[in-house]
Amino acid sequence: MDTNYYNIGEVSKMFNLPISTLHYYDREGLFPNLNRSESGARRFDDGTVETLHLIECLKKTGMEIKDIKEFMMWCQQGPATYGKRKEMFIKQKETVEAEIEHLKKVLDMITYKCWYYDTAIADGNEDRLKNLSPDDMPPEIKAAWINAHT
């Protein structure tokens, strides 16, 4: 099977990351299997690109570089660290699920406010809305209002 190689500029464009960030990741040991050309230039193969996908995913969950680095060390240690790695992913999954729940509340508040202003525009003012009870709202708006306020 042929291996594809990418230079650092190509990888920078693929991920919309500054080259300096890729250098930093390399210095931190996040690419333990990174190839180098005879002149010393970094050569990213498909495996390293996949590693970078994982790094970027973990960063988006709020994981710190030091913890990602620890994960990469565990990967180098082999099957004995599967349990640690799984536990790390369970923790990050819980973090992401909590953030999704928070964002659902945010979205519901925005949904409610869009309905609120659509109604105010239709009425020409906010008078009726200022004293409106959730029970007087359409069911989907009431549900959004309740979720946003709990």
LINQUI-V820170 format. One record per residue. N is the residue number from 0. RES is the residue in one small letter. PHI is phi in whole degrees, 0 to 359 (* if undefined). PSI is psi in whole degrees, 0 to 359 (* if undefined). D_FIRST is the distance of its C-alpha to the first C-alpha in Angstrom with 2 decimals. Layout:
BEGIN
n = [N & N]
res = [RES & RES]
phi = [PHI & PHI]
psi = [PSI & PSI]
d_first = [D_FIRST & D_FIRST]
END
This chain:
BEGIN
n = [0 & 1 & 2 & 3 & 4 & 5 & 6 & 7 & 8 & 9 & 10 & 11 & 12 & 13 & 14 & 15 & 16 & 17 & 18 & 19 & 20 & 21 & 22 & 23 & 24 & 25 & 26 & 27 & 28 & 29 & 30 & 31 & 32 & 33 & 34 & 35 & 36 & 37 & 38 & 39 & 40 & 41 & 42 & 43 & 44 & 45 & 46 & 47 & 48 & 49 & 50 & 51 & 52 & 53 & 54 & 55 & 56 & 57 & 58 & 59 & 60 & 61 & 62 & 63 & 64 & 65 & 66 & 67 & 68 & 69 & 70 & 71 & 72 & 73 & 74 & 75 & 76 & 77 & 78 & 79 & 80 & 81 & 82 & 83 & 84 & 85 & 86 & 87 & 88 & 89 & 90 & 91 & 92 & 93 & 94 & 95 & 96 & 97 & 98 & 99 & 100 & 101 & 102 & 103 & 104 & 105 & 106 & 107 & 108 & 109 & 110 & 111 & 112 & 113 & 114 & 115 & 116 & 117 & 118 & 119 & 120 & 121 & 122 & 123 & 124 & 125 & 126 & 127 & 128 & 129 & 130 & 131 & 132 & 133 & 134 & 135 & 136 & 137 & 138 & 139 & 140 & 141 & 142 & 143 & 144 & 145 & 146 & 147 & 148 & 149]
res = [m & d & t & n & y & y & n & i & g & e & v & s & k & m & f & n & l & p & i & s & t & l & h & y & y & d & r & e & g & l & f & p & n & l & n & r & s & e & s & g & a & r & r & f & d & d & g & t & v & e & t & l & h & l & i & e & c & l & k & k & t & g & m & e & i & k & d & i & k & e & f & m & m & w & c & q & q & g & p & a & t & y & g & k & r & k & e & m & f & i & k & q & k & e & t & v & e & a & e & i & e & h & l & k & k & v & l & d & m & i & t & y & k & c & w & y & y & d & t & a & i & a & d & g & n & e & d & r & l & k & n & l & s & p & d & d & m & p & p & e & i & k & a & a & w & i & n & a & h & t]
phi = [* & 287 & 259 & 272 & 238 & 232 & 277 & 296 & 295 & 296 & 292 & 303 & 291 & 304 & 255 & 54 & 241 & 295 & 302 & 299 & 292 & 295 & 298 & 300 & 303 & 296 & 299 & 280 & 84 & 280 & 241 & 297 & 250 & 292 & 276 & 228 & 285 & 300 & 274 & 95 & 290 & 292 & 235 & 268 & 266 & 301 & 296 & 290 & 297 & 296 & 300 & 294 & 302 & 294 & 303 & 295 & 298 & 296 & 299 & 294 & 275 & 96 & 291 & 279 & 303 & 298 & 284 & 295 & 299 & 298 & 301 & 297 & 295 & 300 & 300 & 292 & 277 & 88 & 302 & 299 & 256 & 305 & 299 & 297 & 295 & 298 & 300 & 299 & 290 & 298 & 298 & 292 & 298 & 298 & 297 & 294 & 299 & 296 & 293 & 298 & 299 & 298 & 293 & 297 & 296 & 299 & 298 & 296 & 295 & 294 & 301 & 301 & 294 & 298 & 299 & 304 & 286 & 300 & 292 & 298 & 295 & 296 & 281 & 87 & 192 & 255 & 308 & 295 & 287 & 298 & 250 & 285 & 272 & 305 & 294 & 267 & 270 & 303 & 307 & 290 & 285 & 302 & 299 & 295 & 298 & 298 & 299 & 290 & 254 & 246]
psi = [130 & 141 & 131 & 140 & 142 & 141 & 172 & 327 & 318 & 318 & 321 & 316 & 319 & 320 & 359 & 47 & 144 & 147 & 324 & 327 & 319 & 321 & 316 & 312 & 318 & 314 & 327 & 356 & 21 & 348 & 71 & 337 & 24 & 130 & 158 & 146 & 175 & 330 & 358 & 0 & 142 & 135 & 114 & 122 & 179 & 324 & 319 & 324 & 318 & 321 & 319 & 324 & 316 & 316 & 312 & 323 & 311 & 322 & 320 & 340 & 357 & 4 & 139 & 154 & 321 & 325 & 325 & 320 & 318 & 317 & 316 & 324 & 319 & 320 & 321 & 337 & 351 & 198 & 335 & 341 & 8 & 316 & 316 & 317 & 316 & 316 & 320 & 317 & 326 & 316 & 315 & 325 & 316 & 321 & 315 & 318 & 320 & 320 & 322 & 316 & 318 & 315 & 330 & 320 & 317 & 313 & 319 & 323 & 318 & 318 & 313 & 313 & 325 & 314 & 316 & 310 & 329 & 317 & 317 & 320 & 316 & 321 & 337 & 359 & 179 & 5 & 307 & 325 & 329 & 330 & 15 & 132 & 151 & 330 & 341 & 0 & 156 & 148 & 317 & 329 & 320 & 314 & 318 & 316 & 314 & 312 & 321 & 337 & 9 & *]
d_first = [0.00 & 3.79 & 6.49 & 9.66 & 12.90 & 16.33 & 19.69 & 22.45 & 24.27 & 21.48 & 21.09 & 24.89 & 25.11 & 22.48 & 24.59 & 27.93 & 28.45 & 30.30 & 28.47 & 31.11 & 29.91 & 26.36 & 28.06 & 30.22 & 27.42 & 25.79 & 29.23 & 29.75 & 26.67 & 24.84 & 21.53 & 21.44 & 17.89 & 18.33 & 17.12 & 19.67 & 19.82 & 22.22 & 24.95 & 24.38 & 23.14 & 21.13 & 17.45 & 16.19 & 12.53 & 11.68 & 13.02 & 16.11 & 16.67 & 16.71 & 19.11 & 21.21 & 21.47 & 22.89 & 25.18 & 26.57 & 27.13 & 28.99 & 31.02 & 32.12 & 33.49 & 35.64 & 33.85 & 34.68 & 32.28 & 33.76 & 32.82 & 29.25 & 29.10 & 30.46 & 27.81 & 25.06 & 26.95 & 27.09 & 23.32 & 23.14 & 25.79 & 23.79 & 25.14 & 28.76 & 28.68 & 27.44 & 31.09 & 31.69 & 28.63 & 29.70 & 33.25 & 32.19 & 30.51 & 33.60 & 35.79 & 33.82 & 33.89 & 37.65 & 37.97 & 36.15 & 38.24 & 41.41 & 40.47 & 39.84 & 43.29 & 44.83 & 43.26 & 44.54 & 48.02 & 47.57 & 46.42 & 49.38 & 51.79 & 50.46 & 50.71 & 54.28 & 55.20 & 53.89 & 56.08 & 58.93 & 58.94 & 58.51 & 61.59 & 63.47 & 62.83 & 64.05 & 67.11 & 67.79 & 67.99 & 66.83 & 70.15 & 69.16 & 65.81 & 67.31 & 69.05 & 66.49 & 65.62 & 62.12 & 63.86 & 64.82 & 61.26 & 59.04 & 57.14 & 53.66 & 55.22 & 57.22 & 54.10 & 52.37 & 55.51 & 55.79 & 52.16 & 52.53 & 55.75 & 54.80]
END
